[in-house]
Amino acid sequence: MFFIDLGISMIIFILLIICILVGVA
């Protein structure tokens, strides 16, 4: 269960970074 939550958190974190990069660019 912990690994599943960790995976989801990483995916959300990556999506946030992409959104920020796109917003800056």
CNS distance restraints for C-alpha pairs under 8 A (distance, minus, plus):
assign (resid   1 and name CA) (resid   5 and name CA) 6.35 0.50 0.50
assign (resid   2 and name CA) (resid   6 and name CA) 6.09 0.50 0.50
assign (resid   3 and name CA) (resid   7 and name CA) 6.06 0.50 0.50
assign (resid   4 and name CA) (resid   8 and name CA) 6.32 0.50 0.50
assign (resid   5 and name CA) (resid   9 and name CA) 6.12 0.50 0.50
assign (resid   6 and name CA) (resid  10 and name CA) 6.16 0.50 0.50
assign (resid   7 and name CA) (resid  11 and name CA) 6.23 0.50 0.50
assign (resid   8 and name CA) (resid  12 and name CA) 6.21 0.50 0.50
assign (resid   9 and name CA) (resid  13 and name CA) 6.03 0.50 0.50
assign (resid  10 and name CA) (resid  14 and name CA) 6.10 0.50 0.50
assign (resid  11 and name CA) (resid  15 and name CA) 6.19 0.50 0.50
assign (resid  12 and name CA) (resid  16 and name CA) 6.17 0.50 0.50
assign (resid  13 and name CA) (resid  17 and name CA) 6.35 0.50 0.50
assign (resid  14 and name CA) (resid  18 and name CA) 6.25 0.50 0.50
assign (resid  15 and name CA) (resid  19 and name CA) 6.17 0.50 0.50
assign (resid  16 and name CA) (resid  20 and name CA) 6.19 0.50 0.50
assign (resid  17 and name CA) (resid  21 and name CA) 6.14 0.50 0.50
assign (resid  18 and name CA) (resid  22 and name CA) 6.07 0.50 0.50
assign (resid  19 and name CA) (resid  23 and name CA) 5.99 0.50 0.50
assign (resid  20 and name CA) (resid  24 and name CA) 6.09 0.50 0.50
assign (resid  21 and name CA) (resid  25 and name CA) 5.96 0.50 0.50
